[in-house]
């Protein structure tokens, strides 16, 4: 019997992306983000998450997509990223969050070498959701160790014990 994994889908531009639900802590409505000078262009700033400063990174800028104005659908996905054996908590800014869905490992294809807005080493695989392709991202490979170290130095956050996925939209 094929093993099914759950994924949180979200959109950037007209493309649908997914993250393995095990790396997602929660989804937040867009909150006030404090900008930090002299940080990379993809770093929007930090938010206050229950008393902790959490860095927020724009996936559009990281993937080389054109910037757009924030909308009522803009969300922050709080994810856990592994850095040298430690867990780092970061927020990723996305155009909109779609849904959590299950996909069997046997239905996920290898990452393509061309035709997407992002580098293929960030892609864990390609799946389908209805008629749409879904680009499944590897959250631990989107940002290099150097980038995550820079983000961690701006807002060091240790991972609290709880790890339930919560959505503000639910």
C-alpha positions, 0 to 999 in steps of 0.5 A: 500500500502506498504511503500518503503524505499531507501537504499545505498548498499555496500560490505564488503568481499563477503557480501552486506550491506545496510544503510537507505539513510536517515542516509547517507550524502554522499559517498566519494572516499578514501581520505587521512586519518590522523591517531590518536594515542591511538584510538581503532583499528577500528578507521582509523583516521580523514579526512578533510571534508570541513574544519571539522575533521570527524572521519573515522571508519573501518567497517571491523575491527568493525565487526571482519573481516580480514583487507585488503589493500585499493583498487580503490573501497574503499569508505568512507560513511559519515553518521549521527549517533544519540548520546544522542539526538545529531547528530554526523557525522562519516565516515565509510570505506567500500570495495565498494559502490554498489547502492541506491535501494528501498525495501518495508518494507513488504519484509524485514525479521527479523535479523537472530541470526546466520550466519553473520559476525556481531552481530545481534543487529546491524542488522535492517533486511534482504532483497533481491537484486536480488539473493543476501541477503542484511544485513540492518544495524542500523547505530545508533546501530553499535557503542555504546554510549561510542565508539561514545563519544570517537570518538566525543572527538577526532574530535567533529563535529556538523551536518551542516544544509544540508543533501543531499546525494551526490556520488563521483562516480555518 
